[in-house]
């Protein structure tokens, strides 16, 4: 992995050296020299990474190269920070730096030149006779672009659709279900125990999601326990999960409750209810002792499922009532073979193994010893490999059997999968380990972090975020990341790391000085830390204040109150959900900062000095109390992503979100690609027409009189994929008929406000996948205008129509999700046969004149879930009685 670290460092350092050489008087020769050395080292390391380094001497040599590359990065970053300070303060600062501070600048140049010459000497001393050293044993290997070919070929068929890859679960599930519904009135605990990767969570989830199980209990909750848990957070999550399982709105302010009030709330809520609780991945008995006071035995037949790796204490721990223990058995030979073939030969006829590979495949499966995670990982690794690759991997797969043979075997397999990654993907994969255990990582957040860290290759044919997303898809396809949530077309929205993979990644990250996780116990040494993720602390981070080499600081702890500004080189500062209500001045001196996430912090304003962060690429203030952006925002010429709306929490109201006031100089940001949501004025609506580079924009405070200017601005944005328009208030009319030529690649459209008629340009939205009409109150039937849209997958209508009937009589071939909410006069929904053939989710809410289920709902044979909220009792009775035959094919029906 050292090789990959250095490859990426060199990739980022060389352009900076080339661009800034003119500033380093007296060091141009040294810079050219060190550039040549770095390029040669990179070439050697590419080969070393392909073949692997074996001897301790080689490993030591590569580690030395890594440390020297880090040293070069430190020298250049410090120089860039110092020399660009004058750009931060405007003309007065420029004058100071060229008069009073000129001797200081000269000294910094000379000092930097001396340091470069010194490190150059170290490299040459450490590596004499460069050609002989770097030219040894070059071998041919697979390039990154070659590795991507199979991703492109099979992404749509193998990645975007959910596959049933469960093997050997059916009998185990029947056993667990028997314990769950055996009629025993007392609280029963069921412990599922086994080593990491043995399928404990898979079995628990498959049982938990079973419809018969869900119907048996009044409420259900699934909580994953990390090693660095906060008890209050677990109690809050329990209350939310139980309420959500009953489709109840959470009215309590749980965040303001202390431990005593949370326990009281939970006890009162569960009183006289039969509940099912899954506590996934429990590491010690302390949690069970702390939480059982909230989970009283009401003798209604409640059940708790624990999954744990620890059999001797956690699995056997008594919480009252009966106790069952299920030990996970490894897959049988036939089951293991079936799972491996699903992963390795999904593109082969009938998913079968080619005869010429069978002996190799059977031996590889045998070495996995029935462990599902190992089988899945190795199967994904072998997908699309040729005979030469099979032989190489077969002969190189060696087991290191120590204290835990099975764990060492898995580690070897997963290391093999990791080593097969291109070096950019290695960094991206390791970076995911900085997130907490079982954390659901938002796709867009992860992609922008990777970009800020410099992990994403430049590609003239693709945008950086597209390249980064291809990295994510490849990691998922290789079973290195797991998809938690997908959109209507199967595109991943949230993902997470498996525990074992995360442990592997953390160990590599710490060893290679890439990043560490702090859980409140360990002491950090400055030279070891370049990225740190805070998972648990006492609210203070004084030990991090002097870390001058820190590049990234991520917070996943809601107690943190101080920030580390000992490092002037920070590139990433992620404070999402941290209780920060003020930003110190030191933050705005971080010239190298590229990513600043303040989402859901307690901030009420941003200072004008935000304009000093000239390298900032991402600024996220969603969910804060910031109402207005300062004028300094217009100086951030490198800003790409700006997110700033406030969610009111009530999606049924007209004002379900509130935009942020923005200065007019926002239009000067020519690199800005996404901006949502701005509160516009007349001038700004006209001025944004120059922002032709935008891919996503949200505009609020629009008036009917703005139609011409608004439509001209939108027509100029030919790259636009996401558009949200909201009028000033619910009585204002949204006029957009003047939009004769909408952006050709528009994929998501949100219109919030009254529409007099359906815009004629709706029919031309050939790329549209998502449409939301909110408080449109149309008198005209919308459906004929959008029925033929070829890619529409999700349609959300909220108070969008005042008619009495909705008739789906044609089209909607790709629609998978339909939501109809708050139609005041709607009393009939008709669905003709053959319409919406792929619909999977149907939601109907607050339609108080609707007395029967949609006519023709029986034709929707792919419908998986029907949700009815705030509907008449008459409609409920129809579903439970005379209309039941029409809906009995739907697996999930919720009425609330």
N, C-alpha and C positions, 0 to 999 in steps of 0.2 A: 504493500500500500504506500510505502514511502515514495515509490516511483510516481504514483498518481498525484501525490501531494506536490512534488516538485514540478511535474509536468504542468499542473494548473498554475502554480506560482510563476513559473517561467513564462507561460502563455500571457499572463497579466502584466508581468514586469517589463518585458521587452518593448511593447509599444510606448510605455511611459519613459523608459530610457531614451528611446528614439525622439520623442516629442520634447523632452526637457533637457537634452544634451546642451543646447545653446545657452542655458542658464548656468551651467556648471563650468565656469571659466577654469581652465587649467586641468580639466579632467576628461576632455573629449577622447583622447587616446585611450584612457583607462575605461571609459564607457564603451567604446567600440570593442575593446579587448574583452570586457566582461560580457557584452552581448554575444560575442563569438563563443565564449566559454559556455554560457548558458544554453545557447542553441545546440552546441555539441553535446552537452550533458543531457539535454532533453532527448536528442536522438538516441543516445545510449540507453536512457531510462525507458523509452518506449519499448526497445528490444528486451530490456531486463524485465519489464512488467509482463511481456508476453510469455517469456520462458520461465519466469520466476527466479528469484535469487536463492541460492542454496546455502553456501557456506556462511559462517559467522563473519568472516572477513568481508564478504560482499555486502551483507546486511549492514555492517558497521560503516562501510564506505558510502552506501546509499543514504544512511541516516545522516552522515556528515554533509553530504550534498544537500539534503533537506534543510539542515540547520543553517548552512551557508545561504541557501535561497531565501529562507526566512530573514536572515540578517540583511540581505540586499533589499528585501521588501521593506523592512523597518527603516533603513536608511532613506530610501526613496519616499516613503510615506511621510516621514518627518520633514524632509526637505520640501515636499509639496505643501504640507500643512503650513510651514513657516512662510514660504514665498507667496502663498495665496491669501494670507491674512489681509494683505493690503487691498485685495479685491472685495473683501467683505464690507469694509467701512465706507466705501465711496471715495470721492475726490479728496476729502480732508485726510483720510487715512493714507491715501496714495502719496500725498505731499509729505506726511510724517515719515513714511517708509523710505522716501527718496531724499530726505534731508536729515532729520534727527536720527532716524533708524538706519541710515545708509551704511554706517560702519558695521552694524549688527548683521545686516543682509550680506555684506561682503564676507564677514566672518563665517556665517552659516554656509555660504557657497564654498569657501575654502575648506571648512571642516567636512562638508559632505564629500568634496572631491578627495580629500585625504582618506576618508572612510572607504570610499569606493576603491581607491588605489590599494588600500590595505587588504580589503576582502578579496580583491583580484589577486594579490600576492598570495593570500592563503589558499585560494583555489589552485593556483599554479604550483604551489609547494606541495599541496595534497595530491595533485594529479599531474605529475610530470609526463612528458611525451604524450600530449593529448591524443594525437592520431592513433597511437598504439592502444591507449586506454579506451578511447571511445569507439574504436572501430572493430572491437572484438566480436566475433561470433554473431554477426547480424543474421537475423532470421526473418522469414516472412510471416506476417500475422494478419488477422482479420481487422480491417479498419472499422471505425465507428459507423461510417455510412453503410458498410457491408452488413454490419449487425442489425441495422435498421430495416433492411429489406424485408425480412420475414414479419416485422411488425406491421409494415405497410400492407403486405399481402393479406394478413389474417386479422387485422385489427377489428374490422366491422363484424366479421363472422364469429370471431372467438373471444373478443374482449367486451364488446358493448352489450351483449345479451347475457342475461343471467343463465348460468348452467347448473344443472343438478349434479354436483360432483361429490355428493355424500356417499360414502361406501361403508358398509358394516354398521349402520346406525339403527336400522329398523328394530331389531330385537332389543337393543339397549334402551331405545325410546319407549318401547312397550313396557319394559320393566319399571322405568322411572314413572311413567304415566300410571301404572298400577299403584305405586306408592302414593302418588299425588291424589288419586281419586278412590282410595280404598274404604272411604266412609268413616275412618277414624276421626272422632270429634276433636281430639287434642292436637295441639300444634306438633307438627312432625318436621324434623330436619333431615334432609337427604344430602349427604356429602358425596360428591363425585371427585375422586382423587386419582392422580396420575402425574407422570412427568410432563414437562412442558412439551407441547406439540403432539400429545397423545389423543387429542380430540375432546377434552373435557368441555371446553366452551362450545364446541360444535354440537355436542350431544345436548347440552343444557339449552342452547338456543333452539335447536330443532324441536325439543320438547316444549319449551316455553311458547313457541309460535304456533303450536298445534291448536286448531280451532276448538276441538273438544276440551282441551285444557283451559283455554281462555274463557269459554262459556261456563266452566265449572266454578270459576272464582269471581267474586264481586269486583276485585281490582288486582292489578298486577304491577310489579316493578322489577326492573333489571338494573343493578348497580355494579359497576366494575370497580374493584378496590385496588388502588395503587399502593406501593410500599410507603409513599410519603403522603398519606391521606390526611385530610382535615375532617374531624368528626362532624363539625357543624355543616360543612359542605355536603357530606353524605346524607345527613338528615334532611337538608333542603332538597337534595335530589330525590330522596325517597318520597317526600310529600308531592313533589312535582310529578314524578313518574306515576304514583298511584292515582293522582287526579287526572292526568292525561289519559290513563288507561280507561277511564270512565268518561272521557271527552268532556271533562269539566274545566271551566276557566279558573285559573288561579287568581283569586282576589286578594290573598294576603300578601303583604310586603315581607317576604321571607328573608330578604337580605338584612332587614333591620332587626330580626329576631335573634336573641341570644340562645344559648344551649337549652336553658330551662323552657323557654317558650316553644322552641322547636319540638322538644320531646312532648310537651303538653299537646301541641297541635297534632302531632303524629298519633299519639295515643287516642285522642278524641276522634280522629278521622277513622282509625281502624276499628273502633268500638262497634261491635255487632256486624262486622264484615268478615267474610272468608277471603283472605288475601293470599297471593302467591308472590314470594320475593326470591329473586336470584341474586346472590352475592358472588360475583365472579372473580376468581383469582385472589382468594384470601391468603394473606401471608403469615398472620400471627393471630393468637387468640385474644389479644388485647381488644381488637375491634369488636369481636363477638361479645366480650364482657361489657363493653361500653354501649353497644347498640341494643342488647337484648332487653334493657329496661323499657325501650320504646315498642317492643314487639311482644306484647302480652298475649297469653293464651286465653282467647275468649270462647274456646270450645266450639267454634264454628267450622273446624276442619281446615285451618290455615296451614300453609306449607312454606318451608324455606329450603332452597337449594343452594348448597355451597359448592364451588369448584376450587380446588386447591392442589398444590403440588406436595403439600406436607401432610403425610398420613398420620404420623405419630402424635401430633397435638391438635392441629386445626380440624382435620377430618373427624377426629374422635371427640371433639369438644362438645360437652353437653350444654344445650340451651333450654332444657326443659322439654317434656313430652317425649315422644318416641324418636328414634334415631336409626336411619338406614345409611349404610356406606356402600357405594358402588366403586369398585376399582376398575379403572380403564384397562382393558386388555388390548394388546397390540393387534394390528390387523392380521388376519389369517393370510396364508400365501395367496389364495385365490383373490381375496379382497385387495391385498397389496398390489397384485398384478393388474387388477381392474382399474385401480386409482392411477397407477403409473401410466397405463395406456391412455387414459383419458387426458392426461397432461402431455404426454410425449408424442402421441400419435393421433391427435384429434383431427388432423387433416388427411389421414390415411383412410382408405375404404373401410367402412364399418368400425373405424377407430382401432384397427388391429395392427399388431406389430409385424413389420416386414420380415420374412423368413431369415434373411441374411443378418438381421440384427438381434434375433431372438435370444441367442446364447449370451450376447453381451448384456441385453436388457434384463434377462432373468438374473444374472449375477449381480447387476447393479441393484435390482430390487431386493435381492437376498441380503445385500450389505446394509440396506436400510432397516432391516430387522423389524418391519411392520409398523414403523413410526410414521403416522400420516404426514406430519409436516416435512419430514425428510424425503418421503416419497414424492410429495407434491413439488418440493423445491428441485429435486433431482430430475423429475419428469419434465418440469418446465425448462430446466437447463438443457436437456437433451433434445428438446423440440427443434426440428429443422436442421439438426446436425448431420453432416455427411459421415461416411464410413471412417474416414481418417480421424474426424473429431471423436467418434465413438471409441475408437481404439485408444486414442491419446488419453481420453478421460478415464476409460476403463483401467488402463495401466497406471494412471497417476493417482487414482483414488486410494489413498492409504489411510488406515484408521490408527488413531492414537488412543489406545485403551488405557485409561488411568483409573481414577476412583470410580467414575460413573461411565462404564463403557458405552451405554446408549447415548448419553449426552455428548461424549467425545465424538461418537460416530456422526451425530447430527451436526455438531460443530464443524467437522471436516466437510460434510456435504454442503453446509451453508457457506463455508469459506470458499468452497469450489464455485458455488453460484456467484459469490461476491467477486472472486478473482476474474470471473468471466465477463464482468461488466466493463464497458469503456471507462476511461478515467474520469470523464465528466460525471457519469452516472454513479461512480463510486462516491464522489463527494456528495452528490444529491442524496444518495441512500444514507450515508453516514449522518448527514445533517438532520434527517428525520428522527434520529435517536435523541436529539435535544428536546423533542416534545415528550411530555409525560407518558407513562404507561397507558396504553389503550386510549390515548387522546385521539379524538376524531379531528384530523387535520383538514382544514378547508383547502380545496385545490388551489384557489386563486391566491390565498395567503402563502402557501408553500412555493408556488411558482415565482411570486414576487420576491420572496426571500432568496431563492436560488439566484435570481437575476441580480439582486443587490450584492450578493456574495461573490459574483463574478464566475459562477459555475457554468453559465450558459454560453455556448459557442455562438460566434457571430455568423450569420448566414444571410447573404444578400437576397435570397429568394423567400425568406420567411421572417416574420416579426419575432423578436426575442421571446415573447410569451408563447408563441406557437412552438418554437423550438423547445422551450421548457416543458410545455405540456406533452410533447412527444417523449421527453425523458420520463415524465410521470407515467405515461401509458406503458412504456417499456418496462419500468420497474414493476408495475401491476401485472403485466403479462408474464413476467418472469417469476411471479409469486413472491416478490420481495416486499411488496406492499399489498394490503388487503383493502378492497373497496367496501365502504360502509354504507354509502348512499349514492344513488345515481339519479340523473334527471330523466325526463320522459323518453329520451332516446338512448338511455343506457350510458350516457357520458358520466364518468365519475365526478361526484361533487365533494365527497369526503372520503378520506382513506386513513388507515392506521397501520402500525407495524405490529407484527406478531412479537410476543414477549421474547422468544429465543433470538429472533433476528435482531431485536433491539439490544439485547444483551451483547450479542456479537458485535454489533455496530458501535456500541458504547466502548467496548474494550479496545477496538481498533482506533476509535477517535481519540481516546485518552493516550494510547501508546504513540500515535503519530502526531500528537499535539494539535489536533484539529479542533476539538471541543470537549468540554466536560459538563456534567450535570451536578449541581449543588443541592443536596437535600438536608442541609442544616447541620451536618456533622463534621465534614472533612475540612481541613485547612488547604487553601490553594496557594501554590507557589507561583510567583509572577511569571517565571520563564516557561511554565507549563501551560499557561492559559492564553489562548487567542480568541476562543469563543466560550461563553459560559451561559448556562441555562439555569435559572433559579426556580427550583420546585418547592423548596421549603426553607424558611428562614424565620428569624425572630423579628423581622421588620427592618433590621439594619444590615447593611452590607459594607461595613467599614473595612473589612479585610480585603475588599476588592478595590478600594479607592485608589490604591497606588499601582494598579496594574497598567503600566504604560503601554503594554503590547496588546491589550484587549482590542479586538476588532468587532465583536458582536456580543450583545447583551440581551437575553430573552428572559421574560418573567412569566412564570405560571403560578405565582403565589400571591394571594389576595391580601397578604399582610405587609408587603414591601412598601416602605415609605421613603427610602433614600435611594439615590442613583449614583452609579460609579462614574466619576468624571476625572479619574486619575489618568485615563487614556485619552489623548487628543486624536486618536486614530480610529475611533468607532465608526463603523460603516452601517451597522444594524442596531437599532434600539426598538425592541418590541415590548411594549408595556400593556398589552391588551388585558383589560379587566383589573389592572392594578389600581389600588386606591390612591392615585396620585391626583392632587388638586392644584398643584403649582409646578411650573417648570423653571428650574434655576437658570440664570444667565449663561452658565457654563455650557449648557446644551447647545446654544446657538453659536458657539465657537467651534463646533465639530464640523470642520470644513469637509471632511471625507464622508460624512453621514449620507447614506443613500436610501435608507429605509427607516421611517418613523411611524410606528403603529401606536396610536393613542386611543384605540377603539374602546368604548365603554369605560374610560377613566372618568374622574370627577372634574375634569377641567371645564372652566367657564369661558376662557378666552385664550387666544394665542397672541403673543406680543408681536410687534412689528419686526422685531429682530429675527423672525422666522426667515426673512429674506436673506440672511447670511448663509443659509445652508445651500450653497450654490450647486452642490452635487446631488441634492435630494431627488430621488426618483419616485418614491411612494410616500404619500401622506394620507393617513387614515384617521379621521376624527369622528367616525360614525358612532352614534349613541352617546356622545359627550353632550355637555350643556353649552357648547360654543355656538352662538347665534350668528356671528359675523366674522369673516376672515379679514385680517389686516391688509393694508395696502402693500406691505412687504412681500406678499405672496407672489406678486407680479415679477419679482426678481429671480424666481426659481426656474431658470431656463432649461434645466435638465429634468424637471418634473414630468412624469409620465402618467401617474395615477393619483387622482384626488377624490377621496370619498368622504362625504360630510353630511349626510342626512341624519335626522333624528326620528326614530321610530316611536310612534305614540302607543303602540301595543294593541290598538283596536282596529283590526283590518276591516271592520264593517262600517266604520265612520268615513266620511268624505276625507277628512284630514288624518289618514292613517300614517302619514309621515310628514315631517316638516323640513323644508329646505333651509339652506344656509345662505345668508346675504354675502355677496361676493363683490369685490371692487372691480371696476371696469378694466383695470390693467391685466386682468386674468387672460384677456384675449392675446396678450403678448407671448404667452407660453406656447411656442410652436412645436414643442416635443410632447405636449400633453395629449394623451390618447383616450383617457377615461375621466369623466368629470360628472359626479352626481352627488347631491342634487343642488343646483344653484337657484337662488331666488332672483329672478331676472327683473330688469326694468326696461323701459322703451329703448334706451340707448344700447344696453347690453344685448338685447335680442337682435338689434341690427349689427352690432360689432362682432358677434360670434360667427357671422358668416365667413370670416377670414380663417376660422379654425378648421380648415379642410382636412386636417390630419386626424380628427377625432374619430374614435371607434365606438365610444359610448358616451352618451350625455343625458342628463336629466335636467329639465327646465321647469321651474314652478313660477307662480305669480303671473301667468299668462292671461291676457284679456282678449276679448273678441276683436278689438281694434288692432291687435298685433298680428292679425292673420297674414298680411302680405309680407311683412318683415320676417316673421317666423318661418314661413314656407320658403322664402328665398334662402334663409340661413340653412335650413335643413337640406334643401336641394344641393347646396354647395358641398355638403358633407357626404361625398360619394363612398367613403370607406365605412360609414356608420353601420354598426351591427345591432346596437341597443339604443332605443330612443324612448324617453319617458317625458310626457308633457302633462302639466297640471295647471288648471286655471286658478284664479285668485280665491274664489269661493264657490260654493255649490250652486249658486244662482247664476254665475257667469257662464256664458256660452263659449265652447271651444270650437273655433272655426279654422278648418284646415283644408278647405276645398281648393285653395289656390296651389296646393302641393301637386303640381302636374306630373312631376317625375321624382318619386321617392327614392331614397338610396337603394341601389340594386341588391345589396347584400344584407339588408335589414333582416335580423333574425328574431329580435324581441321588441315588442311594441307595447307600451303602457300609455293609455290615454285616460286621464282623470278629469272629469268635468262633463257638462251637459253638451250633447251633440244634437243638432237639429235634424241631421240626416246622416246616413252612413256615407263616409267619404268614398268617392268613386275609385280612388287609387288603391283601395283595399285589395281589389282584384289583381293588382299587379305585384303583390308581395309574394313572389315565388319562392323566396328563401325563408319566409317567416316560419318560425317553429313555436313561438309563444306569443299569445295575444291576451292582454288584460284590458277590459273596459270597465271603468269604475265610475259609478254615478252618471253614466251617459244618458239614461232615461229616454232612450230612443222610442219614437212612436212607429218608426219603420222597422220591418223585420230585418235583422242583421244577417241571419243565416244564409240566404241566397248569395250574399256578397262574398262570403268566405268559405263556402262549402267545398269549392274546387281548389283551394290552396294546397299545393302538393306536399308541403312539408310541415303543415301545422300539426304540432303534437300536443300542445296544451292550450286550453281555452278557459279563461277565468272571467266570468260575467257577474258583476256586483252592482245591483240596481241599474242594470244596463238597458232594460226594456220595460215599457209600461203596458204592453199588450197582454191579452189573456191566454194566448196559445203560442207555444214554441213547437215547430214541426221540423224535425230532422228528416228530410225526405230524399236527400241525395248527398254523396260525397263524404268528406271528413275521413278519408281513407287511412291517414296516419295518426289521427287523434288518439292519444292514450289517456289523457286526463281532461275531465270536464267538470267545471265548478259553476253552479247556478245558485246565486245567493241574493236574497233581499229583492225579490220580484214582487211588488205589492199586489198586482192583479192576476198574476199567472195562476190559472186553474187547470191547465192541461198541457202535458208534454207528450208529443207523439214521435216515435222512432220507427221509421220504415225499415223493412228487412233489407240487409246489405249495407246500411249506413253505419258509420263508425265501427267497422268490423274489428278494429284493434283496441277499442276502448278497454282500459284496465281499471280506471278509477272514476267513479261518478259521485259528486257531492251536490246535495241539494239542501239549502238552508234558508230559514226565514222567508219561506214562500207560503204565507198563511192562508191563501185561497186554494192551495193544491190539496186535493182530498184523496187522490189515487196515485199509485205508482205510474211512472211513464208507460204509456201504451207502446208495446213492442219491446219492452226491456228484456223479454225472453230471447230476443234475437241477438243480444249482446253476449255471445257465448264466451268471449275472452275476458269479460268483466270479473275482476278479482275482488273489488271492494265497493260497497255502496254505503255512503254516509248520509244520514238524514239528521239535520240539526234544527231545533225550534220549529217543528212541523206540527200539524194538527193531530189530535188523538185519533181522528177518523182515518188519517193516512196510516198511522201505526197499526190500527186494527185491520185495515185492508191487507197490509203486508203479513200480519200474523195469521190471517184467516184466508179469505177468498183469493187474494193475490199471491199467496205463498208459492203455489206451483210455478208462477212466473219468475220468481227470484230464487228458487231453491238451488239453482246452479251456481250462485254467487258465494264464494267461500267466506267472505267477511261482510257482515251487515251490521252497521252500528246505527242505533237510533238514540239521539240524545238531545 
